Amino acid sequence: VTDKYDNLVQVYFDVAVDNGFYAYANDTQSSYVELYIPANTSTTLTVNAVAANTEGMTFRWHIYKTDDNGNVTDQDLTSVTGPQLTTEKFTGEAEYRCVVTDCYGTEIYVFFIVRAVSYRLSQTDLTLPVKEKATLILRDWDGKAVKATWSIDNSSVASVDKNGVVTALKYGTAIITATAEDGSTYECYLQTLFYDVTDSSKYYYKHVYWAAEMGITKGYGLEYFAPENNCTREEMMTFLWRMVGKPEPKTTTNPFRSEEHTSELYKAVLWGVENKITNGYSTGEYAGKFGVGLPCTREQAMTFLWRLAGKPNPKTTTNKFSDVKSSDYFYKAVLWASENGIANGYSSGEYAGMYGVGLACLREHMVTFLSRYYSKFMS
C-alpha cells in the first residue's frame, strides 16, 4: 500500500485452506494400526484419504523392516504411488509408512505396524481389575494352543503362572511375555484397575484413572479407590499439592497445633497455608487446627480450588443453587465453579437444585472436581 508521499507498507496474509483432509489406515478410522499375519505371508494395506479437493493427492510409501535377528532395514517404495500396497512375504516385524499429501501441500502420516509371526496371543491388550484372573493362550494360526513360557516385567502389579493365568494384584501396568519353544516372543500389555472402579459408564470413572495416572492418588494400597468414602481435608490438600507438582513449601513454620501427619501431608498443608489456599479453623472446637481427619465439605473443596485459581470474580451474577447465599464465604467460589463446569450441584434426589452445602465431599466428587479444573486451567 503506497500513500501520496510514496511511503510503502506491505501487508501479509497467511491463508490456511480447510480442505477437510484426513487419512486413516484400512477401515480403522485411525492413522495408526497394528496387524498380525502368519509368517512368510503377505497382506494388503490400504490408506483411505478424504478431502474436499482430491485433485493432485499423492501417496509416498516407505518401509522399515526388522528381521528375526533384530536387524533393521529401511527402503523408499517409489514404485508404489497409490493408496494401496501389498507387502512382500516375510517373517518378523515391519513398519509401513505412507505420507499422504493433498493439493495444498498438507501432509498426513499413516502407519501400519505389520508383524508376520508363527503364533499369536489370545489377547495383546488386557484390562483386569485387582483380584481378578484371566488366561492368556498362545496359538498357531490354525487356533491350536502351543506351549509357552510365561513371564511378567512387573510382579508387584500382577502374577502369571506356567499356564498363562494372570492375577491382578495392584493398580498399574505390566508387560506379559509368552516365549514359544522356537524362541519367538509375544507380548500382552496389561492395565489393572482398582477393584471398586470398573464400570466405565460411571461419571467418575475417567476422573479416577486420570488422577491415578497423574500420581495425584493411588487409592488405598493400590488396590481400591473407595469412591463413596468421604474425602478428608488432608486428602484434599494433598491432592491439590500433587496436582501442581508437589512444590516445596518455603516456610518451615507450622501454624497449626500439633496434629498427626505424614511428611507429604505436612508439606501439602504448609504449601496451602503460604499460598493462602487454606487457613485452618480460627474458632470453635478445632480452633488453631487444620482439621486432620475431618471430612472436607463441598463448599470447602470448591473454595480451595477457587483460591488456587487466584480467587477470580465469577462472570455470572445468577445463583442457581437454593442453599448458597450471597453472604456465604464460598459464594463467589461456587458461582465461579459452576460457570466453568467444575461443579454442577445436584439435579435430582433430596438435594435437587442445591449445591450441597455442608455435605462431605466424596472421593469420587473430589477427583472429578480436580480433573475438570486441570482440564480447564492447567492442561
N, C-alpha and C positions, 0 to 999 in steps of 0.2 A: 504494500500500500504506500503510495507516494503523495505527499501533500504539495501545495503550490510552491513550496520552497525546496522542492526536490529531496525532502527528507524521506528516507526509505525505511519502512517497518515490514519485516517478514513475519507472517502468521502461519503457524504449523498446525495441521490437523492430523492426529493419529486415528485412523478409521479401522475398526475391527468389524469384520463381517461375520454375523452369526449364520453359519451355513447349516446349522442343525446337524453337525457332523459327529458321528461316533462309530466305533467299530468294536466288535466282540468276537470271541473265539467260538467256533462251532455254533451251537444253539444255547450257550450258557448265559448270555446277557452280561458276560464279564470279559475283560481284556486279558485275563489270565486263567489258564486251565491246566490241570494235571491229568495225564492219561496213562493207563497201564495197558500194554498189549503183550501178547505172547512173544517170547524170544524168537529172533530170526523171522519176524513177520513185519509187514508194513501197515500203515494206516493213512487215511486221507484227512488233511487238516483244512478247515475252511474258515476264512475271515468273512464275516458279514459286516459290510460297511453301509452306512446310511448317511445321506446328505441331501440338502435341498437342491444343490447343484452337483451332480456326479461327474460332470464333464472333466476330463483330464485327470481323474483319480488314478493314482499309481500304487503298486504293491511291490515292496522290495523284501525279499526273504533272505534270512541268514540262519546259520545253524552252528551251535556249539555242541559237541558230542564228547561224552565220557565213556571210554570202553571199560571192560571188566578189570583192567589193571589200573584204572584211575587216570589214564592219560586223556588230556583234553585237546581237541582239535576244533578250529573254527573255520567257516567257509561261507563266502557270499554265493548264494544260489542265483546267479544272474540269468540263468536260463528260464527261471520261473518268474513271470511278470503279472500273473493274475491272482485272484483271491483264493485259489485252491492249490494245495501242494500234496503230492503223495510221497511219503517218506520211503527211503530205501529200507531193505530188510537189515536189521541189526540187533545186537544184544547189548544191553547197557542202558545208559541214560543220555538223552539229547534234548537240548533246548532249541526249539524253532522259534524264531522271532520274525514277525512281519511288520514293516514300517509302512503304514498307510498314509498317503498324502493327498489332501483334496486340492481343488483348483486354486485355493488361496494360499497354499503352502503350509497349512496346518498339518502337523504330524500326530499320529496316534500309534503307539506301540502295542502290538498284540503278541502275547507269549503263550507258547504251547510247551509244557514240560512232558516229554514222552519217555516212559520207562518200559523198555522191552525186556521182560523178565520171565524166568521159568515158572515162578509161583506168584501167588498174590494172597494178601491177608484178607480175612473176612471183613475187617474194618481198618481204615487208616487214620480215622479221627474218632475218638471215643470220649463221650462225656458221661461221667459217672459220679453220683452223689456219694459222699462219705458213708462208709459201712456197707455199701452195695458191691455186688460182684458182676463180672461179665467175662465171657470166654472168647478169646481170640483163636482163630483157626488159620493155619497156613494150608493153602490148597493149590493143586495144579490147575491147569486151565480146563480140565475135564470135571473139576469140582471135587476131586478126591483129596482128602486130608493127607498131608505128608508130615513126617517127623521134623521137629524143630527144637532148638534150644532157645529158651526164653530168658531175657534179661531186661532190667529197667535202670535208667540213669538217675533216678531219684527215689530211693527206697523209703524215704520219710513220707512221701505223698501216697504211694501205693505199693503193693507187692504183686508179683506174678509167679505162679508156681510152674512146675515142669509140664503141666498140661495146658498152659496158656490161660489159666483162670486169674483174672485181675481183681484185686480187692482194694477199693479206695480207702485210705487211712486218714488223710488230712487234705484240706483245701490246697490246691496248687496245680502244677503241670509236670509232666514227665514224658519221656520217650521210651516206649516199649519196643524192644528189638527181637525179632524172630530170626534165628540163624538156621538156614537149611543145611542138609547134610553135604551139599556141594560147596558150602561156604558162603553162599549169597545171603544177603541180609535184607530184611524188610521191616519198616518202621511204622509204628502207630503212635500218633500224638494223643496224649491223654490229658484231659482237663477234668479235674474233680470239683465237685460243688459242695457247699455246706448242705448237710443232710436235711435242714429245715427250710432251705430256699431252693426249690427245684422246679417250681411252677412258673414258667416264663410268662404266663398270662397275668401274673400279679403285677400291680403297678410299680412295686418297689424292686422287682427282680433285677432289672438292668442297673438300678442305682446301687444296690448292694454289691454287685460284682464290679461296678465302676470303682466304688470305694475300696474294695479288696485289691483290685489291680493297681490302684494308686498308692497302696500302702497306708491308707487312712485308717482302716480297720481290718483285722484278720479274723473277726469273730471271736468265739471262745475256744481256745486251744486249737484253732484252725479246723474245728470240726463242725460247729454250728454257729449261726448268727444270732438267733433269738430275736426275730423281727418285732415281736409283740411285747418284748420287755421294755420297761421304762429306760430312757437314756438318762444317765446321771449328769450332773453339772460338770464333773471332771471329765467324763467321756466326751461331752460336747466340746469342751475347751481343748482337749487333746486332739479330737478330730479336726477342729479348726486349725490348730497349730501344725498338724501334719499336712493338711491340705495346702498351706502356704510354704511348705518346705522345711518345717522344723527349725526355724531360726533360733539362734542362741539369744536368750534374754540379756539385755545389757546390765540390768540390775541384779544384785545378789541378795537384796533385802526382801524378806518375806513379810508382807504387810498383814498376814493373817495369823491368828492364834494357832498354836500347834495342832496340826491335823495329820492323820496318817496319809502318806502319799508315796507314789513311786517316783523315780527320778524323772520319767517323761512327764508325768502329771505336774511335778514341781516346776519344770521348765515351761510347760504349756501355760500354767496359771500365772507365773511371773511375766511371761510374754504378754498374756492377755491383760494384765494389770498395767504394764508400762505402755501398752498401745491403747489403753482406755476402752478395751472391749468389755471388761468386767471390773466391778468394784467390790464384789462380795456383798455381804449383808452389813448394814450400818446400824440396824435396830433390831429389837426382838430377841428371840431365843438364840439366834445364830449371829448376833452382832459380833463383828470382828473376825468372822469366819468366811471362807469362800463357800462352804456348803458341800463338802465332800460327802458323797453318798446320797445326797438329796436328788430327787427327780428334777430334771431340767424341764420347766414348763414350756409350753408352746410359745408364749409371749417372750420368755427369756431367750429361747433359741433364736427367735427372729430378731430380737434386739441385738444379740451378739453378732449376727450376720450383718445387720444394718450398720453397726459401729465399725465392723471390719471394712465395709464398703466406703467408710468416711462420712457416715450419717447424712446421706443425700436427702434433700427435701423431695417428698413424693410429688409427682406432677398432677396427680388427681386430687380432687377435694371431695370425691364421693366415697363414703364409707359404706360398704355393703354388708358389714358384719354387725349384727344386733348386740353383740357382747363387747364391742370395742367403742370406748368413749373418747372424745377429743381431749379430755383431761388426763387420760392414761399416759404413763411414761412411754409406753410402747406404741402409741397411736401412729406416729409417723413411720415407725419400723414396719408395722403390719400393713399399712397402706402402700408403702414402697414395695414390700414383698409381694403383695397382691398384684400390683400393676406390672411387675416384672415376671410374673408367672412362677415365683418361687414357692408361694403358699396360696392355696385356694380356699382354705376353710372347709367346712362340712356342707355337702349339698343334700344329704339325706339323713334320716335317723333322728335320734334325740337332739342332736346339735345342729340340725339343718339351719342354714343361714347364719351360723356362728363361726367365729374363728377358732374357738376352743380355749378361751382364756381360763387359766387355772388348771387346765388338764396337763398331765405329764406328756411330754413329747416321747413317742415311742421310737425305738431304734430304726424302724422302717421309715418313719417320718423324717428322722434326722438325716439319714443318708440321702433321702430324696431331696430335702432342702439343700444339702451341701452340693449334690450333683447338679441341681438346677442353677445354683449360684455360680458354680465353677463354669458351667456351660455358658452362662450369660456374661460373666465378668472376667473370667481368668483363662479360658481355653484359647 
